[in-house]
Structure formats: structure tokens, C-alpha cells
Amino acid sequence: MDIEQESLSLEQADRAVQAARQASLGKARTLRIGFVDSVIPRLLPQILLRYKQQRPDVDFYLEEATTADQLDALWKDRLDFGLLVLPIGDVATDICVEPIFHGHMLLAVPESHRLATQQRARLVEFAGDPWVTFPAHYGPGMHSLILKSCAAAGFSPRVAQHARLMYTTAGLVAGGVGITLMPSLQLGISPPKGLRFVYPTGEGTPIPYEIAMVYRTADVPEDFLEAVRIVTQHLERELSEVLKSSIRNSV
């Protein structure tokens, strides 16, 4: 074990002792939770509300962070739990990675786009459009997956603008800067004025969008993990029905 690993292990042990001491004194425990911004509108609020009803004695420290930053924070013991986007690379052996949400990417286009009134369109039909994407280092796995999907459709996206946050990206698309891919988690939420969703078809599709929870078993209560599983399963079924209905209506 190197010096950095030894220091982290000591910090984790000390924090575990402090948590046990707080519990014995009847003080609230704090869970440090990281999350990508795509879970903010639908998933995160439901998780927090459900668990707070079960355990009003638990407090939350919340931090919006990219997938890469969450993994780094978990490794350095600055977070207990994270909600991030797959795929990811190798992680430390004591960090659990559990996929919990399985969705798809949708094309987001400005309402003035030639295909904005279509429910479905082939991915290759957007080959000539300018694209708004997130920088690769914030989520290299997802970024690579998008590029591979476009390549399978026969093109490489022409990037007009980079944006890190989902809301920023949506606003740029609505403003006519370009098009993008957004997760099906956004279905059922009122998009920014001027934004339309189109379901991509053809070569390179469907494009998966998967959320995983990452954590160290010793740091997170099992009842919290179970609350996350229940909420995400319900939301996944709900969004699947919304997507199926949208596709049926387009036929």
C-alpha cells in the first residue's frame, strides 16, 4: 500500500468511527452524494424524498459533478455515493458500480429544424448539421459511444460548440446553435422553448444511456441503496411507456 492509499484508508476508518459516535449520540448522519446533471429533474428529487421519509435523521451533502469528477471524489473519500453515466473505465476494487437505469439517447433539435416535426428520423439524416457536444474528458466513455454511433451511421459529427451542463446544451440547441443527443430521462419534462425531441433510427441506433450508482459498501446504508433501486425501476418503467407511446403515435 502506498502513502496516498494508506492516508485514505486512515481517513475512511476515522470517518467510520465518527459516524458510529454520532449515531450513538442520536446525531444525524450525513451522506455525501454526487450526481450528473441529467438526473436532477426526475431521478434525484424522488430518491431524496423517498429516503428522507424513511430516515428523517439522515442529512445530505449534494454535489453536481461529472462522471470523471465523481470517480475521483469517491477515490479520495470526498463522496460516499455517486450517480454517474456509463460506460466508465476501471475503478478501485473497493468501489461498487451498479447499473440502475437503462434508457436511450434522443436527438434534440431546434423547432426550426427541417425534421423537428418528425417523431422519428434516421441518425444519418443529421450528418450535415452542426452539433453541440460535451468535452470528452468529462465523460470519455459516453463521448466515445456517441462518436461510434455516428460512425456506424456513416459520419463524424461536426462540432460547433462544447457545453458541459445539460441545461446549457438544451438552451444552445433551442437557440439554433446546433443539434445534440440527450437522454430519455428528459421525456415528460417541459423542454426549453424552441426545443424538440426526435427518436433516432437506422444504423448506429439505438444509442444507450445508462446511469449507475457507485459507492463503497461500508460507507452507504443498504436501505438507501434499496431506495435508489426502487425509484429508478419505477422511473424506467414510466419512461419506457412514454417512449413506446411516442413511437406508436409516429407510425
VENLINZI-V296071 format. One record per helix or strand of 2 or more residues. SS is the DSSP state (~ for helix, > for strand). FROM is the first residue (numbers start at 1). TO is the last residue. If there is no record, write none. Layout:
[[SS | FROM | TO] [SS | FROM | TO]]
//
This chain:
[[~ | 3 | 24] [> | 29 | 35] [~ | 37 | 54] [> | 58 | 64] [~ | 67 | 75] [> | 81 | 86] [> | 96 | 110] [> | 120 | 122] [~ | 123 | 126] [> | 130 | 133] [~ | 136 | 138] [~ | 140 | 152] [> | 158 | 162] [~ | 166 | 174] [> | 179 | 183] [~ | 184 | 186] [> | 195 | 201] [> | 208 | 215] [~ | 217 | 219] [~ | 222 | 250]]
//
